[in-house]
């Protein structure tokens, strides 16, 4: 895949953040591991670290299966803990606030004004 070199860089970057800069945490390291096990071409923490977010790069055809695996292996135990203290919590809403799919887009660009 043409995306594999990018995925390799993402995973190497996470490893560097976690081991050399010590700006990761066990939860993020575990989430990156789960994403990798679910077929991510690469995964890394994003944001400032220290408990923030992680991003994984997946082939489009693997996304739905990967989401199911990530949900089961990482998020479901956390949801069950949350539900124990808030029984009325909605599983789909809770999960969709924590794990979602995005796609590349044009991003920032220069605009020439008249």
Residue pairs with C-beta under 8 A, 6 or more apart in sequence:
1 41
1 59
3 41
3 57
3 59
4 41
6 41
6 42
6 57
7 40
7 41
7 42
7 43
7 57
8 41
8 42
9 42
10 41
10 42
10 43
10 44
10 55
10 57
11 32
11 36
11 42
11 43
11 44
13 44
14 24
14 32
14 43
14 44
14 45
14 54
17 23
17 24
17 44
17 45
17 49
18 24
18 28
18 29
18 45
21 49
23 45
23 48
23 49
23 50
24 45
24 49
24 50
25 49
25 50
25 51
27 51
28 45
28 49
28 51
28 52
28 54
30 74
31 43
31 54
31 70
31 74
32 43
32 44
32 45
32 54
32 56
34 69
34 70
34 73
34 74
35 43
35 54
35 56
35 66
35 70
36 42
36 43
36 56
37 69
37 73
38 56
38 58
38 65
38 66
38 69
38 70
38 73
39 58
39 59
39 62
39 65
39 66
39 69
40 56
40 57
40 58
40 66
41 57
41 58
41 59
42 56
42 57
43 54
43 55
43 56
43 57
44 54
44 55
45 52
45 53
45 54
46 52
46 53
46 54
46 55
47 53
56 66
58 66
63 101
67 99
67 101
70 99
71 95
71 99
75 95
75 98
75 99
79 89
79 91
79 94
79 95
82 89
82 94
83 89
83 91
